[in-house]
Amino acid sequence: MGLAGAGIAAVAPCATRAATNGSSLEAPGPGEQIAAVTALDQPGGPDDIANVVAFLASHTAHRITGQVTDASGGLLLGPRT
């Protein structure tokens, strides 16, 4: 934590299923495209992102500051081969 007692963290979620886009991510086209390039083979859900945020807000993560945490399910790893 910094001098003010606060850490700074950001979460980069990528494609996430939600009530507003769930049907489009379940459709054959977009859903399959995301699955093809994501290491975990599917888009994440709100709970997946909330778990990352909860961890970063916990005392367990007190040494993490000034970081952007990738919560994309492995999108940045590149396509599976």
PDB file with one MODEL, atoms N, CA, C and O in Angstrom:
MODEL        1
ATOM      1  N   MET A   1       0.825  -1.171   0.000  1.00  0.00           N
ATOM      2  CA  MET A   1       0.000   0.000   0.000  1.00  0.00           C
ATOM      3  C   MET A   1       0.875   1.241   0.000  1.00  0.00           C
ATOM      4  O   MET A   1       1.991   1.245   0.518  1.00  0.00           O
ATOM      5  N   GLY A   2       0.345   2.270  -0.584  1.00  0.00           N
ATOM      6  CA  GLY A   2       1.073   3.519  -0.668  1.00  0.00           C
ATOM      7  C   GLY A   2       1.071   4.284   0.642  1.00  0.00           C
ATOM      8  O   GLY A   2       0.557   3.807   1.654  1.00  0.00           O
ATOM      9  N   LEU A   3       1.645   5.461   0.614  1.00  0.00           N
ATOM     10  CA  LEU A   3       1.725   6.274   1.823  1.00  0.00           C
ATOM     11  C   LEU A   3       0.347   6.614   2.375  1.00  0.00           C
ATOM     12  O   LEU A   3       0.189   6.772   3.585  1.00  0.00           O
ATOM     13  N   ALA A   4      -0.644   6.729   1.508  1.00  0.00           N
ATOM     14  CA  ALA A   4      -2.000   7.043   1.950  1.00  0.00           C
ATOM     15  C   ALA A   4      -2.752   5.793   2.406  1.00  0.00           C
ATOM     16  O   ALA A   4      -3.905   5.886   2.827  1.00  0.00           O
ATOM     17  N   GLY A   5      -2.112   4.629   2.327  1.00  0.00           N
ATOM     18  CA  GLY A   5      -2.746   3.391   2.764  1.00  0.00           C
ATOM     19  C   GLY A   5      -3.655   2.763   1.730  1.00  0.00           C
ATOM     20  O   GLY A   5      -4.490   1.921   2.062  1.00  0.00           O
ATOM     21  N   ALA A   6      -3.500   3.164   0.480  1.00  0.00           N
ATOM     22  CA  ALA A   6      -4.363   2.621  -0.576  1.00  0.00           C
ATOM     23  C   ALA A   6      -3.522   2.046  -1.693  1.00  0.00           C
ATOM     24  O   ALA A   6      -2.497   2.610  -2.076  1.00  0.00           O
ATOM     25  N   GLY A   7      -3.965   0.927  -2.204  1.00  0.00           N
ATOM     26  CA  GLY A   7      -3.338   0.344  -3.376  1.00  0.00           C
ATOM     27  C   GLY A   7      -4.146   0.710  -4.608  1.00  0.00           C
ATOM     28  O   GLY A   7      -5.318   1.072  -4.510  1.00  0.00           O
ATOM     29  N   ILE A   8      -3.517   0.612  -5.761  1.00  0.00           N
ATOM     30  CA  ILE A   8      -4.198   0.928  -7.013  1.00  0.00           C
ATOM     31  C   ILE A   8      -4.131  -0.307  -7.892  1.00  0.00           C
ATOM     32  O   ILE A   8      -3.053  -0.846  -8.142  1.00  0.00           O
ATOM     33  N   ALA A   9      -5.286  -0.750  -8.360  1.00  0.00           N
ATOM     34  CA  ALA A   9      -5.333  -1.924  -9.221  1.00  0.00           C
ATOM     35  C   ALA A   9      -6.443  -1.739 -10.243  1.00  0.00           C
ATOM     36  O   ALA A   9      -7.431  -1.051  -9.986  1.00  0.00           O
ATOM     37  N   ALA A  10      -6.273  -2.352 -11.390  1.00  0.00           N
ATOM     38  CA  ALA A  10      -7.295  -2.345 -12.435  1.00  0.00           C
ATOM     39  C   ALA A  10      -7.464  -3.767 -12.946  1.00  0.00           C
ATOM     40  O   ALA A  10      -6.545  -4.582 -12.861  1.00  0.00           O
ATOM     41  N   VAL A  11      -8.640  -4.057 -13.475  1.00  0.00           N
ATOM     42  CA  VAL A  11      -8.937  -5.385 -14.013  1.00  0.00           C
ATOM     43  C   VAL A  11      -9.298  -5.222 -15.482  1.00  0.00           C
ATOM     44  O   VAL A  11     -10.119  -4.376 -15.836  1.00  0.00           O
ATOM     45  N   ALA A  12      -8.679  -6.039 -16.341  1.00  0.00           N
ATOM     46  CA  ALA A  12      -8.963  -6.041 -17.776  1.00  0.00           C
ATOM     47  C   ALA A  12      -9.713  -7.330 -18.120  1.00  0.00           C
ATOM     48  O   ALA A  12      -9.086  -8.375 -18.295  1.00  0.00           O
ATOM     49  N   PRO A  13     -11.058  -7.271 -18.220  1.00  0.00           N
ATOM     50  CA  PRO A  13     -11.833  -8.498 -18.342  1.00  0.00           C
ATOM     51  C   PRO A  13     -11.974  -9.095 -19.732  1.00  0.00           C
ATOM     52  O   PRO A  13     -12.085 -10.317 -19.832  1.00  0.00           O
ATOM     53  N   CYS A  14     -11.978  -8.333 -20.798  1.00  0.00           N
ATOM     54  CA  CYS A  14     -12.251  -8.819 -22.153  1.00  0.00           C
ATOM     55  C   CYS A  14     -13.721  -9.214 -22.292  1.00  0.00           C
ATOM     56  O   CYS A  14     -14.582  -8.607 -21.654  1.00  0.00           O
ATOM     57  N   ALA A  15     -14.017 -10.209 -23.105  1.00  0.00           N
ATOM     58  CA  ALA A  15     -15.411 -10.607 -23.362  1.00  0.00           C
ATOM     59  C   ALA A  15     -15.996 -11.280 -22.120  1.00  0.00           C
ATOM     60  O   ALA A  15     -15.434 -12.244 -21.601  1.00  0.00           O
ATOM     61  N   THR A  16     -17.118 -10.766 -21.660  1.00  0.00           N
ATOM     62  CA  THR A  16     -17.756 -11.279 -20.449  1.00  0.00           C
ATOM     63  C   THR A  16     -19.242 -11.451 -20.698  1.00  0.00           C
ATOM     64  O   THR A  16     -19.911 -10.531 -21.168  1.00  0.00           O
ATOM     65  N   ARG A  17     -19.755 -12.625 -20.384  1.00  0.00           N
ATOM     66  CA  ARG A  17     -21.199 -12.863 -20.511  1.00  0.00           C
ATOM     67  C   ARG A  17     -21.942 -12.009 -19.490  1.00  0.00           C
ATOM     68  O   ARG A  17     -21.553 -11.926 -18.325  1.00  0.00           O
ATOM     69  N   ALA A  18     -23.008 -11.383 -19.948  1.00  0.00           N
ATOM     70  CA  ALA A  18     -23.862 -10.591 -19.055  1.00  0.00           C
ATOM     71  C   ALA A  18     -25.277 -10.629 -19.613  1.00  0.00           C
ATOM     72  O   ALA A  18     -25.501 -11.130 -20.715  1.00  0.00           O
ATOM     73  N   ALA A  19     -26.219 -10.108 -18.864  1.00  0.00           N
ATOM     74  CA  ALA A  19     -27.615 -10.107 -19.307  1.00  0.00           C
ATOM     75  C   ALA A  19     -27.774  -9.367 -20.631  1.00  0.00           C
ATOM     76  O   ALA A  19     -28.633  -9.716 -21.441  1.00  0.00           O
ATOM     77  N   THR A  20     -26.951  -8.352 -20.852  1.00  0.00           N
ATOM     78  CA  THR A  20     -27.097  -7.540 -22.060  1.00  0.00           C
ATOM     79  C   THR A  20     -26.480  -8.167 -23.311  1.00  0.00           C
ATOM     80  O   THR A  20     -26.857  -7.801 -24.425  1.00  0.00           O
ATOM     81  N   ASN A  21     -25.546  -9.096 -23.154  1.00  0.00           N
ATOM     82  CA  ASN A  21     -24.886  -9.664 -24.338  1.00  0.00           C
ATOM     83  C   ASN A  21     -24.824 -11.188 -24.332  1.00  0.00           C
ATOM     84  O   ASN A  21     -24.226 -11.779 -25.231  1.00  0.00           O
ATOM     85  N   GLY A  22     -25.422 -11.829 -23.347  1.00  0.00           N
ATOM     86  CA  GLY A  22     -25.327 -13.281 -23.210  1.00  0.00           C
ATOM     87  C   GLY A  22     -25.773 -14.030 -24.442  1.00  0.00           C
ATOM     88  O   GLY A  22     -25.130 -15.002 -24.840  1.00  0.00           O
ATOM     89  N   SER A  23     -26.868 -13.599 -25.060  1.00  0.00           N
ATOM     90  CA  SER A  23     -27.368 -14.321 -26.231  1.00  0.00           C
ATOM     91  C   SER A  23     -26.409 -14.195 -27.405  1.00  0.00           C
ATOM     92  O   SER A  23     -26.268 -15.139 -28.182  1.00  0.00           O
ATOM     93  N   SER A  24     -25.746 -13.054 -27.553  1.00  0.00           N
ATOM     94  CA  SER A  24     -24.808 -12.911 -28.677  1.00  0.00           C
ATOM     95  C   SER A  24     -23.548 -13.742 -28.458  1.00  0.00           C
ATOM     96  O   SER A  24     -22.976 -14.247 -29.425  1.00  0.00           O
ATOM     97  N   LEU A  25     -23.100 -13.895 -27.211  1.00  0.00           N
ATOM     98  CA  LEU A  25     -21.915 -14.709 -26.960  1.00  0.00           C
ATOM     99  C   LEU A  25     -22.221 -16.202 -27.020  1.00  0.00           C
ATOM    100  O   LEU A  25     -21.313 -17.012 -27.204  1.00  0.00           O
ATOM    101  N   GLU A  26     -23.480 -16.569 -26.868  1.00  0.00           N
ATOM    102  CA  GLU A  26     -23.865 -17.970 -26.981  1.00  0.00           C
ATOM    103  C   GLU A  26     -24.151 -18.357 -28.427  1.00  0.00           C
ATOM    104  O   GLU A  26     -24.239 -19.543 -28.745  1.00  0.00           O
ATOM    105  N   ALA A  27     -24.295 -17.370 -29.300  1.00  0.00           N
ATOM    106  CA  ALA A  27     -24.558 -17.638 -30.720  1.00  0.00           C
ATOM    107  C   ALA A  27     -23.343 -18.328 -31.340  1.00  0.00           C
ATOM    108  O   ALA A  27     -22.218 -18.127 -30.882  1.00  0.00           O
ATOM    109  N   PRO A  28     -23.560 -19.137 -32.374  1.00  0.00           N
ATOM    110  CA  PRO A  28     -22.450 -19.886 -32.973  1.00  0.00           C
ATOM    111  C   PRO A  28     -21.270 -19.023 -33.431  1.00  0.00           C
ATOM    112  O   PRO A  28     -20.126 -19.412 -33.196  1.00  0.00           O
ATOM    113  N   GLY A  29     -21.488 -17.901 -34.055  1.00  0.00           N
ATOM    114  CA  GLY A  29     -20.386 -17.097 -34.584  1.00  0.00           C
ATOM    115  C   GLY A  29     -19.492 -16.476 -33.534  1.00  0.00           C
ATOM    116  O   GLY A  29     -18.356 -16.917 -33.365  1.00  0.00           O
ATOM    117  N   PRO A  30     -19.971 -15.457 -32.815  1.00  0.00           N
ATOM    118  CA  PRO A  30     -19.118 -14.769 -31.837  1.00  0.00           C
ATOM    119  C   PRO A  30     -18.623 -15.666 -30.712  1.00  0.00           C
ATOM    120  O   PRO A  30     -17.456 -15.592 -30.326  1.00  0.00           O
ATOM    121  N   GLY A  31     -19.491 -16.504 -30.188  1.00  0.00           N
ATOM    122  CA  GLY A  31     -19.082 -17.381 -29.093  1.00  0.00           C
ATOM    123  C   GLY A  31     -17.965 -18.325 -29.493  1.00  0.00           C
ATOM    124  O   GLY A  31     -17.025 -18.537 -28.726  1.00  0.00           O
ATOM    125  N   GLU A  32     -18.058 -18.888 -30.677  1.00  0.00           N
ATOM    126  CA  GLU A  32     -17.014 -19.796 -31.161  1.00  0.00           C
ATOM    127  C   GLU A  32     -15.708 -19.056 -31.426  1.00  0.00           C
ATOM    128  O   GLU A  32     -14.630 -19.589 -31.165  1.00  0.00           O
ATOM    129  N   GLN A  33     -15.796 -17.825 -31.946  1.00  0.00           N
ATOM    130  CA  GLN A  33     -14.592 -17.039 -32.212  1.00  0.00           C
ATOM    131  C   GLN A  33     -13.855 -16.726 -30.918  1.00  0.00           C
ATOM    132  O   GLN A  33     -12.630 -16.830 -30.862  1.00  0.00           O
ATOM    133  N   ILE A  34     -14.580 -16.348 -29.890  1.00  0.00           N
ATOM    134  CA  ILE A  34     -13.943 -16.053 -28.605  1.00  0.00           C
ATOM    135  C   ILE A  34     -13.342 -17.318 -28.017  1.00  0.00           C
ATOM    136  O   ILE A  34     -12.212 -17.300 -27.531  1.00  0.00           O
ATOM    137  N   ALA A  35     -14.086 -18.416 -28.057  1.00  0.00           N
ATOM    138  CA  ALA A  35     -13.582 -19.683 -27.521  1.00  0.00           C
ATOM    139  C   ALA A  35     -12.317 -20.125 -28.241  1.00  0.00           C
ATOM    140  O   ALA A  35     -11.429 -20.717 -27.628  1.00  0.00           O
ATOM    141  N   ALA A  36     -12.227 -19.842 -29.537  1.00  0.00           N
ATOM    142  CA  ALA A  36     -11.074 -20.283 -30.322  1.00  0.00           C
ATOM    143  C   ALA A  36      -9.783 -19.561 -29.946  1.00  0.00           C
ATOM    144  O   ALA A  36      -8.694 -20.094 -30.156  1.00  0.00           O
ATOM    145  N   VAL A  37      -9.894 -18.369 -29.397  1.00  0.00           N
ATOM    146  CA  VAL A  37      -8.682 -17.597 -29.084  1.00  0.00           C
ATOM    147  C   VAL A  37      -8.468 -17.410 -27.589  1.00  0.00           C
ATOM    148  O   VAL A  37      -7.556 -16.687 -27.187  1.00  0.00           O
ATOM    149  N   THR A  38      -9.278 -18.038 -26.767  1.00  0.00           N
ATOM    150  CA  THR A  38      -9.178 -17.905 -25.319  1.00  0.00           C
ATOM    151  C   THR A  38      -8.692 -19.216 -24.711  1.00  0.00           C
ATOM    152  O   THR A  38      -9.256 -20.275 -24.985  1.00  0.00           O
ATOM    153  N   ALA A  39      -7.666 -19.152 -23.903  1.00  0.00           N
ATOM    154  CA  ALA A  39      -7.066 -20.366 -23.340  1.00  0.00           C
ATOM    155  C   ALA A  39      -8.071 -21.177 -22.518  1.00  0.00           C
ATOM    156  O   ALA A  39      -7.983 -22.404 -22.481  1.00  0.00           O
ATOM    157  N   LEU A  40      -9.024 -20.512 -21.859  1.00  0.00           N
ATOM    158  CA  LEU A  40      -9.992 -21.232 -21.043  1.00  0.00           C
ATOM    159  C   LEU A  40     -11.220 -21.656 -21.840  1.00  0.00           C
ATOM    160  O   LEU A  40     -12.172 -22.180 -21.262  1.00  0.00           O
ATOM    161  N   ASP A  41     -11.219 -21.441 -23.148  1.00  0.00           N
ATOM    162  CA  ASP A  41     -12.202 -21.989 -24.077  1.00  0.00           C
ATOM    163  C   ASP A  41     -13.608 -21.428 -23.936  1.00  0.00           C
ATOM    164  O   ASP A  41     -14.563 -22.036 -24.420  1.00  0.00           O
ATOM    165  N   GLN A  42     -13.756 -20.277 -23.280  1.00  0.00           N
ATOM    166  CA  GLN A  42     -15.080 -19.676 -23.151  1.00  0.00           C
ATOM    167  C   GLN A  42     -14.950 -18.259 -22.607  1.00  0.00           C
ATOM    168  O   GLN A  42     -13.975 -17.942 -21.926  1.00  0.00           O
ATOM    169  N   PRO A  43     -15.935 -17.400 -22.907  1.00  0.00           N
ATOM    170  CA  PRO A  43     -15.918 -16.077 -22.285  1.00  0.00           C
ATOM    171  C   PRO A  43     -16.219 -16.203 -20.791  1.00  0.00           C
ATOM    172  O   PRO A  43     -16.860 -17.160 -20.357  1.00  0.00           O
ATOM    173  N   GLY A  44     -15.763 -15.252 -20.031  1.00  0.00           N
ATOM    174  CA  GLY A  44     -16.015 -15.274 -18.599  1.00  0.00           C
ATOM    175  C   GLY A  44     -17.399 -14.762 -18.266  1.00  0.00           C
ATOM    176  O   GLY A  44     -18.124 -14.272 -19.131  1.00  0.00           O
ATOM    177  N   GLY A  45     -17.751 -14.882 -17.011  1.00  0.00           N
ATOM    178  CA  GLY A  45     -19.025 -14.372 -16.520  1.00  0.00           C
ATOM    179  C   GLY A  45     -18.790 -13.313 -15.466  1.00  0.00           C
ATOM    180  O   GLY A  45     -17.657 -13.113 -15.029  1.00  0.00           O
ATOM    181  N   PRO A  46     -19.838 -12.636 -15.055  1.00  0.00           N
ATOM    182  CA  PRO A  46     -19.692 -11.595 -14.030  1.00  0.00           C
ATOM    183  C   PRO A  46     -19.026 -12.104 -12.751  1.00  0.00           C
ATOM    184  O   PRO A  46     -18.239 -11.383 -12.137  1.00  0.00           O
ATOM    185  N   ASP A  47     -19.331 -13.328 -12.345  1.00  0.00           N
ATOM    186  CA  ASP A  47     -18.713 -13.880 -11.135  1.00  0.00           C
ATOM    187  C   ASP A  47     -17.205 -14.051 -11.291  1.00  0.00           C
ATOM    188  O   ASP A  47     -16.456 -13.879 -10.330  1.00  0.00           O
ATOM    189  N   ASP A  48     -16.759 -14.390 -12.502  1.00  0.00           N
ATOM    190  CA  ASP A  48     -15.320 -14.541 -12.737  1.00  0.00           C
ATOM    191  C   ASP A  48     -14.596 -13.219 -12.505  1.00  0.00           C
ATOM    192  O   ASP A  48     -13.540 -13.182 -11.874  1.00  0.00           O
ATOM    193  N   ILE A  49     -15.168 -12.147 -13.017  1.00  0.00           N
ATOM    194  CA  ILE A  49     -14.546 -10.826 -12.857  1.00  0.00           C
ATOM    195  C   ILE A  49     -14.673 -10.367 -11.406  1.00  0.00           C
ATOM    196  O   ILE A  49     -13.731  -9.802 -10.850  1.00  0.00           O
ATOM    197  N   ALA A  50     -15.827 -10.606 -10.794  1.00  0.00           N
ATOM    198  CA  ALA A  50     -16.026 -10.219  -9.391  1.00  0.00           C
ATOM    199  C   ALA A  50     -15.026 -10.923  -8.478  1.00  0.00           C
ATOM    200  O   ALA A  50     -14.556 -10.330  -7.507  1.00  0.00           O
ATOM    201  N   ASN A  51     -14.696 -12.170  -8.773  1.00  0.00           N
ATOM    202  CA  ASN A  51     -13.714 -12.898  -7.954  1.00  0.00           C
ATOM    203  C   ASN A  51     -12.337 -12.261  -8.038  1.00  0.00           C
ATOM    204  O   ASN A  51     -11.621 -12.200  -7.039  1.00  0.00           O
ATOM    205  N   VAL A  52     -11.957 -11.786  -9.222  1.00  0.00           N
ATOM    206  CA  VAL A  52     -10.661 -11.114  -9.374  1.00  0.00           C
ATOM    207  C   VAL A  52     -10.666  -9.805  -8.592  1.00  0.00           C
ATOM    208  O   VAL A  52      -9.705  -9.491  -7.888  1.00  0.00           O
ATOM    209  N   VAL A  53     -11.748  -9.046  -8.717  1.00  0.00           N
ATOM    210  CA  VAL A  53     -11.858  -7.775  -7.991  1.00  0.00           C
ATOM    211  C   VAL A  53     -11.833  -8.018  -6.478  1.00  0.00           C
ATOM    212  O   VAL A  53     -11.169  -7.290  -5.741  1.00  0.00           O
ATOM    213  N   ALA A  54     -12.554  -9.035  -6.023  1.00  0.00           N
ATOM    214  CA  ALA A  54     -12.575  -9.347  -4.583  1.00  0.00           C
ATOM    215  C   ALA A  54     -11.181  -9.726  -4.090  1.00  0.00           C
ATOM    216  O   ALA A  54     -10.776  -9.322  -3.001  1.00  0.00           O
ATOM    217  N   PHE A  55     -10.456 -10.494  -4.882  1.00  0.00           N
ATOM    218  CA  PHE A  55      -9.091 -10.849  -4.490  1.00  0.00           C
ATOM    219  C   PHE A  55      -8.223  -9.596  -4.386  1.00  0.00           C
ATOM    220  O   PHE A  55      -7.506  -9.418  -3.402  1.00  0.00           O
ATOM    221  N   LEU A  56      -8.285  -8.728  -5.399  1.00  0.00           N
ATOM    222  CA  LEU A  56      -7.453  -7.530  -5.387  1.00  0.00           C
ATOM    223  C   LEU A  56      -7.813  -6.594  -4.236  1.00  0.00           C
ATOM    224  O   LEU A  56      -6.964  -5.841  -3.757  1.00  0.00           O
ATOM    225  N   ALA A  57      -9.061  -6.638  -3.794  1.00  0.00           N
ATOM    226  CA  ALA A  57      -9.495  -5.799  -2.673  1.00  0.00           C
ATOM    227  C   ALA A  57      -9.183  -6.438  -1.321  1.00  0.00           C
ATOM    228  O   ALA A  57      -9.334  -5.789  -0.286  1.00  0.00           O
ATOM    229  N   SER A  58      -8.756  -7.681  -1.317  1.00  0.00           N
ATOM    230  CA  SER A  58      -8.510  -8.384  -0.057  1.00  0.00           C
ATOM    231  C   SER A  58      -7.110  -8.096   0.486  1.00  0.00           C
ATOM    232  O   SER A  58      -6.239  -7.597  -0.226  1.00  0.00           O
ATOM    233  N   HIS A  59      -6.923  -8.420   1.744  1.00  0.00           N
ATOM    234  CA  HIS A  59      -5.612  -8.251   2.367  1.00  0.00           C
ATOM    235  C   HIS A  59      -4.569  -9.173   1.726  1.00  0.00           C
ATOM    236  O   HIS A  59      -3.379  -8.856   1.721  1.00  0.00           O
ATOM    237  N   THR A  60      -5.003 -10.287   1.198  1.00  0.00           N
ATOM    238  CA  THR A  60      -4.080 -11.228   0.555  1.00  0.00           C
ATOM    239  C   THR A  60      -3.315 -10.562  -0.582  1.00  0.00           C
ATOM    240  O   THR A  60      -2.170 -10.925  -0.852  1.00  0.00           O
ATOM    241  N   ALA A  61      -3.928  -9.601  -1.243  1.00  0.00           N
ATOM    242  CA  ALA A  61      -3.297  -8.930  -2.384  1.00  0.00           C
ATOM    243  C   ALA A  61      -2.663  -7.596  -1.997  1.00  0.00           C
ATOM    244  O   ALA A  61      -2.447  -6.741  -2.857  1.00  0.00           O
ATOM    245  N   HIS A  62      -2.365  -7.412  -0.721  1.00  0.00           N
ATOM    246  CA  HIS A  62      -1.879  -6.103  -0.262  1.00  0.00           C
ATOM    247  C   HIS A  62      -0.555  -5.673  -0.890  1.00  0.00           C
ATOM    248  O   HIS A  62      -0.223  -4.488  -0.849  1.00  0.00           O
ATOM    249  N   ARG A  63       0.199  -6.587  -1.464  1.00  0.00           N
ATOM    250  CA  ARG A  63       1.466  -6.221  -2.108  1.00  0.00           C
ATOM    251  C   ARG A  63       1.313  -5.946  -3.598  1.00  0.00           C
ATOM    252  O   ARG A  63       2.290  -5.614  -4.269  1.00  0.00           O
ATOM    253  N   ILE A  64       0.114  -6.080  -4.117  1.00  0.00           N
ATOM    254  CA  ILE A  64      -0.134  -5.805  -5.527  1.00  0.00           C
ATOM    255  C   ILE A  64      -0.651  -4.382  -5.647  1.00  0.00           C
ATOM    256  O   ILE A  64      -1.706  -4.059  -5.101  1.00  0.00           O
ATOM    257  N   THR A  65       0.067  -3.538  -6.345  1.00  0.00           N
ATOM    258  CA  THR A  65      -0.375  -2.169  -6.566  1.00  0.00           C
ATOM    259  C   THR A  65       0.207  -1.671  -7.886  1.00  0.00           C
ATOM    260  O   THR A  65       1.295  -2.078  -8.295  1.00  0.00           O
ATOM    261  N   GLY A  66      -0.530  -0.792  -8.537  1.00  0.00           N
ATOM    262  CA  GLY A  66      -0.076  -0.226  -9.798  1.00  0.00           C
ATOM    263  C   GLY A  66      -0.088  -1.228 -10.942  1.00  0.00           C
ATOM    264  O   GLY A  66       0.692  -1.095 -11.885  1.00  0.00           O
ATOM    265  N   GLN A  67      -0.957  -2.224 -10.876  1.00  0.00           N
ATOM    266  CA  GLN A  67      -0.999  -3.274 -11.895  1.00  0.00           C
ATOM    267  C   GLN A  67      -2.369  -3.349 -12.553  1.00  0.00           C
ATOM    268  O   GLN A  67      -3.392  -3.047 -11.940  1.00  0.00           O
ATOM    269  N   VAL A  68      -2.360  -3.759 -13.821  1.00  0.00           N
ATOM    270  CA  VAL A  68      -3.590  -4.122 -14.507  1.00  0.00           C
ATOM    271  C   VAL A  68      -3.615  -5.645 -14.547  1.00  0.00           C
ATOM    272  O   VAL A  68      -2.723  -6.265 -15.124  1.00  0.00           O
ATOM    273  N   THR A  69      -4.627  -6.246 -13.940  1.00  0.00           N
ATOM    274  CA  THR A  69      -4.723  -7.699 -13.870  1.00  0.00           C
ATOM    275  C   THR A  69      -5.571  -8.205 -15.029  1.00  0.00           C
ATOM    276  O   THR A  69      -6.738  -7.837 -15.169  1.00  0.00           O
ATOM    277  N   ASP A  70      -4.973  -9.046 -15.849  1.00  0.00           N
ATOM    278  CA  ASP A  70      -5.667  -9.633 -16.991  1.00  0.00           C
ATOM    279  C   ASP A  70      -6.633 -10.702 -16.488  1.00  0.00           C
ATOM    280  O   ASP A  70      -6.213 -11.687 -15.880  1.00  0.00           O
ATOM    281  N   ALA A  71      -7.916 -10.509 -16.741  1.00  0.00           N
ATOM    282  CA  ALA A  71      -8.939 -11.491 -16.366  1.00  0.00           C
ATOM    283  C   ALA A  71      -9.691 -11.919 -17.621  1.00  0.00           C
ATOM    284  O   ALA A  71     -10.913 -12.061 -17.615  1.00  0.00           O
ATOM    285  N   SER A  72      -8.932 -12.123 -18.698  1.00  0.00           N
ATOM    286  CA  SER A  72      -9.543 -12.411 -20.001  1.00  0.00           C
ATOM    287  C   SER A  72      -9.686 -13.894 -20.278  1.00  0.00           C
ATOM    288  O   SER A  72     -10.167 -14.271 -21.347  1.00  0.00           O
ATOM    289  N   GLY A  73      -9.287 -14.740 -19.354  1.00  0.00           N
ATOM    290  CA  GLY A  73      -9.353 -16.169 -19.594  1.00  0.00           C
ATOM    291  C   GLY A  73      -8.255 -16.660 -20.532  1.00  0.00           C
ATOM    292  O   GLY A  73      -8.353 -17.751 -21.094  1.00  0.00           O
ATOM    293  N   GLY A  74      -7.227 -15.862 -20.694  1.00  0.00           N
ATOM    294  CA  GLY A  74      -6.103 -16.266 -21.525  1.00  0.00           C
ATOM    295  C   GLY A  74      -6.113 -15.712 -22.927  1.00  0.00           C
ATOM    296  O   GLY A  74      -5.382 -16.206 -23.785  1.00  0.00           O
ATOM    297  N   LEU A  75      -6.927 -14.695 -23.190  1.00  0.00           N
ATOM    298  CA  LEU A  75      -7.000 -14.114 -24.530  1.00  0.00           C
ATOM    299  C   LEU A  75      -5.635 -13.596 -25.001  1.00  0.00           C
ATOM    300  O   LEU A  75      -5.296 -13.722 -26.178  1.00  0.00           O
ATOM    301  N   LEU A  76      -4.868 -13.023 -24.097  1.00  0.00           N
ATOM    302  CA  LEU A  76      -3.578 -12.440 -24.480  1.00  0.00           C
ATOM    303  C   LEU A  76      -2.499 -13.495 -24.748  1.00  0.00           C
ATOM    304  O   LEU A  76      -1.411 -13.166 -25.220  1.00  0.00           O
ATOM    305  N   LEU A  77      -2.800 -14.757 -24.447  1.00  0.00           N
ATOM    306  CA  LEU A  77      -1.825 -15.822 -24.721  1.00  0.00           C
ATOM    307  C   LEU A  77      -1.760 -16.179 -26.201  1.00  0.00           C
ATOM    308  O   LEU A  77      -0.819 -16.839 -26.644  1.00  0.00           O
ATOM    309  N   GLY A  78      -2.741 -15.753 -26.951  1.00  0.00           N
ATOM    310  CA  GLY A  78      -2.782 -16.042 -28.386  1.00  0.00           C
ATOM    311  C   GLY A  78      -3.603 -17.273 -28.676  1.00  0.00           C
ATOM    312  O   GLY A  78      -4.006 -17.989 -27.760  1.00  0.00           O
ATOM    313  N   PRO A  79      -3.855 -17.523 -29.952  1.00  0.00           N
ATOM    314  CA  PRO A  79      -4.691 -18.661 -30.341  1.00  0.00           C
ATOM    315  C   PRO A  79      -4.069 -19.988 -29.912  1.00  0.00           C
ATOM    316  O   PRO A  79      -2.850 -20.156 -29.900  1.00  0.00           O
ATOM    317  N   ARG A  80      -4.948 -20.917 -29.563  1.00  0.00           N
ATOM    318  CA  ARG A  80      -4.477 -22.271 -29.270  1.00  0.00           C
ATOM    319  C   ARG A  80      -4.063 -22.945 -30.562  1.00  0.00           C
ATOM    320  O   ARG A  80      -4.641 -22.700 -31.620  1.00  0.00           O
ATOM    321  N   THR A  81      -3.080 -23.776 -30.464  1.00  0.00           N
ATOM    322  CA  THR A  81      -2.651 -24.499 -31.668  1.00  0.00           C
ATOM    323  C   THR A  81      -2.841 -25.974 -31.494  1.00  0.00           C
ATOM    324  O   THR A  81      -2.536 -26.747 -32.402  1.00  0.00           O
TER     325      THR A  81
ENDMDL
END
